Amino acid sequence: MTGFQIETHPVLAGVPHGFFGSAGGVHQFGFGGPGDGADVQALRAAAADAILAGGKLAAPHQVHSPDVVTVTDSWDDAAEGRPVADAVVTATPGVVLGIVTADCGPILFADAAAGVIGAAHAGWRGAVDGVLENTIAAMEALGARRGSIAAVLGPTIAQPSYEVDAPFRARFGADAEPFFSPAPEREGTPRWHFDLPGFIMARLGAAGLSKIADMGRDTFSHVARYHSHRRASQAGEANYGRQISMIALP
């Protein structure tokens, strides 16, 4: 399989990694998305091989949790039976960590000197509940040093595309005020735009990481390049695709 759209970032230079696009909607990497499961499995395997030749994918069954799995060996990449978590870390060469997203934030982590990597799926719920901090702690348990961990946020829904209501805003504390900006009212009801990328980057910085970067790619507005849950929902589509982000130790 060819034609992958893969973006990398210099903050993770020297560590095999990539943020995959949809290639115009052709590539759908999530078992919960459209398409035959066997085709999705084959596509994911080919993507892992594109990141690291012969690498074996370890991608969890994601549920918007703060939970992290430490990977010592890959598992059968099937729709059912994968570990349930929203982040994975490893110090095992040959393992390709992967997470799927469709507006939420994919974050790839690496302490290249220590030989420890991680990948996390952070929507607003995961970010609030601590998936980022838990990923960093799990990497430290494998020998990473917080000051040496680099992290890059991949394609994520951008603030102008992420309109939210008062009940959503009420889930956040006062410290999140800078990440909300006013949006036009709907039927007299107040609305805001939420800066999920900014919120994630702030959490990474507050956790003590200094080598961090945001790819600055809006999944909602880049129609030809990324899947978007919100865009599909607004269009009344029955299902939506996912992109995948991967990182590996050679």
N, C-alpha and C positions, 0 to 999 in steps of 0.2 A: 504494500500500500504506500502510495506516495502522495505528494501534494500537501503535506502538513504545513500549517501556518504556525511557526514557533518564534516567540520573542524571548530574548534573554536580557540580562542586565549586568553591567560591569561590576556592581557591588558583589555579585556572586561569581566573578571571574575565576576560572580554574576549577569550578565545581560544575559537573554536568547538570544542566537544568533547562527548563523551558516552560513558557506559558503558551498553551495551544489555543488557537482560534478555531472557528467552526468551518473555515474554508468555504464561506458562502452558504453555510447550513448543511454542507455535505457530511461533515464530521460531527457525530453526536456521541459523546463519551460516557453518558450516564445510563446505568441499567434501568433507572426509573423513567428514562426518556423514550422517545419514539424509536422504533426499529426492533429488529430481532436481537435477542440476547446474545446469540452466538456471534452475530456480526459486531455487536458492541465489544464483546470480549476480544475478538480478533483485532479490532481497531485499537483498543487499549494496549494490547500486547505489542502491536507494531509501533505505537507511540513510545512505549517504554524502550523498545529496541533502538528507536531514533535518538533517544537521550543517552543510552548506554548500551552498546552492542552486547547482546546476550543477557542484559539485565532483566530481573524478574520483578514484576510490579507488586507492590503492597499498598493497596488502596482500601480504606475502611468503608463500612456501611455508615453513612453520615446521617445524624439525627438532630443537628443543631445543639449539641451538648458541649460541655467544657472538657470532655474526656480525651485522654491521650493514650495511645498504644505504643509501647516500645517494641520495635520489630527486630527479631534476631534471624528470621528467615521469612521468605515470602510465603503466601498462601494461595490457594486456588482462587483465581480472580473470576468468581462466578456471581450471579445476581444474589444468591442466597448463601449464607454461611460465613461471610466475612466478619471480622471483628467489628463491633459497633463502637464508633468513636468519631471524633471530628478533627483529630490530629494524629500524626504518626511521627516517630523519631527513630533513628537507627545509627549505629556505629559499625554496621556490617557492610563491607564492600560487596558490590554486585546487586544490592537491593535498590529498586527504583521506587521511591515514595510518591504517591499520587493522591490528589484530592480533586473532586469535581465541584464546579460552581456554575451559577447562572444569574448572578447579580451580587451574591455575597463575595467577601474578600478571600482570595487565595493567597496565602503567605508562605513563601519558601525561606527556610532558615539554613545557615551553615556556619560552623566553626571549622574552617578548612584545616587549620593547624592541628586541632584535636581529632579531626576525622569524624565529626558528628554532624548530622543533618536532620532537618525536620520539615514538615509540611502541615499547614493548618487551614481549616475552613472556618471563616469568621463572618457570620452575619451579625446583625446587631445583637441578637440574643447570645451567641457564643462569645462575642467580644465583651459584653457586659458581665457574663458569668465566669470569664477568666480563661478561655481556651488559649489565648496568646501567652499569658503568664504561665499556664500549666505546661505548654509546649517548651518554653524556655527552661523551666525547672526540670522537665524530663530530659532535656539535652544536657543540662548540668550533671544530672545523675549518671550520664554516660561519659563524663569527662570534659564537656565543653566549658568554656569560661565565658561568663555573661558579657564581659567587655570585648570579647573576640567574636561574638556571634553577629553575623550579617543577616539582614532580613529584607526581602523585597515583596511588596504588595502588588499583585497582578491585576488583571482586568476586573473592575468592580463598578457597580452602579454609582454614578457621580451625583453630587448634591442637586444640581438642577433637575435631574431625572427622578429624584426620590422624594415624592410628596407624601407627607404623613399627617395624621390627625392628632387630636388632643390626647386620646387614650394611649397612643404610641409614645408621645412626648412624656407622659406622666410616668413611664417606666424608667426614666433616666433621672439622675440626681442633678443638683444645681451645677455641678462641675461640668456637665455636658452642654450647658447653655450656649457656648460658642459654636456648637456644631448644628444649631438650628437657625434658619433664616426664614422670615415671613414669606408665605406663598398666598396667592389670591384665595379668598374665602370660597367655599362651595356651599350654595344654598344657605348662606348665613353662618356656616360653621368654620371656625378658624382652621387654617392649614399651615404647615411649615415644610421646608425642604431640609432633609437631614443629610449631613455630610458624613456618610459611613467611612469613606477612605480617610478623612481627617481624624475621625474618632479612633480608627484602628492605628493610624500612625502615632497619635498621641499616646495610646496605650503602650505601644512598643517603646516609645521614648521614655515614658514613665517607668517602664520595667527595667530600664538601665541600658537599653541598646542604643548605640551611637551610629552604627553603620547600617542605616535604614534608607529605603527608597520606595517611591510609589511610581509604578509604570505610567499612571495617569491615563488609563484606558477606560472609557465609559461603556459598559456592556449594553446599556439601554440604547444609546444613540448610534453606536457603530453596528448598524443592522447587518451589514454584509460580513462582518468579522466575528461577532459574538452572539451566542444565545443569551436570552434575557427572560427570566420568569415574569417580570413585571410587563415587559413589552408583549409577551405572549398572552398574558392575562387580559391586558387592555384590548387586545385584538380578538378576544373571545376564542382563542385556540384551546383545544382540548388538552394538549400536552405541550411540553417545552423541552428543548435540548439542554445539554450541559457541555461546557468545555472542561478541559483537564489541565492541571499544572503538575509538573514532575521535577524531582531532584534526586540525584544518585551519588553514591560514592564509587569511584572507579576502582 
